[in-house]
Amino acid sequence: MIVLLGAILGAITGALVARRRKGALADILQYAFVYALMFTLAGLFLTLIIHRMAL
C-alpha cells in the first residue's frame, strides 16, 4: 500500500514540478515517471524497514 501511494504521490509531484518549470508534455511525462519511480523505491524501502522492525 505504501508503495502504491508513493508511486501516485511521486507522479503528481513530478508532473507539478515540470509544469511549474514550463515543460512540454514530454517533459511533464518524464518528470512524472522519474519521480514516481523514486517515490516507489522509497516506499519499498520504508515497507521493508517496517516489516523488519515488526519481527
Contacts in CASP RR format, 6 or more apart in sequence:
PFRMAT RR
TARGET T0000
AUTHOR 0000-0000-0000
METHOD contacts of the structure
MODEL  1
MIVLLGAILGAITGALVARRRKGALADILQYAFVYALMFTLAGLFLTLII
HRMAL
2 43 0 8 1.000
2 46 0 8 1.000
2 47 0 8 1.000
2 50 0 8 1.000
3 40 0 8 1.000
3 43 0 8 1.000
3 44 0 8 1.000
3 47 0 8 1.000
5 43 0 8 1.000
6 36 0 8 1.000
6 39 0 8 1.000
6 40 0 8 1.000
6 42 0 8 1.000
6 43 0 8 1.000
7 36 0 8 1.000
7 39 0 8 1.000
7 40 0 8 1.000
8 36 0 8 1.000
9 39 0 8 1.000
10 32 0 8 1.000
10 35 0 8 1.000
10 36 0 8 1.000
10 38 0 8 1.000
10 39 0 8 1.000
10 40 0 8 1.000
11 32 0 8 1.000
11 33 0 8 1.000
11 35 0 8 1.000
11 36 0 8 1.000
12 32 0 8 1.000
13 35 0 8 1.000
13 39 0 8 1.000
14 28 0 8 1.000
14 31 0 8 1.000
14 32 0 8 1.000
14 34 0 8 1.000
14 35 0 8 1.000
14 36 0 8 1.000
15 28 0 8 1.000
15 29 0 8 1.000
15 31 0 8 1.000
15 32 0 8 1.000
15 35 0 8 1.000
17 31 0 8 1.000
17 35 0 8 1.000
18 27 0 8 1.000
18 28 0 8 1.000
18 30 0 8 1.000
18 31 0 8 1.000
18 32 0 8 1.000
19 28 0 8 1.000
21 27 0 8 1.000
END
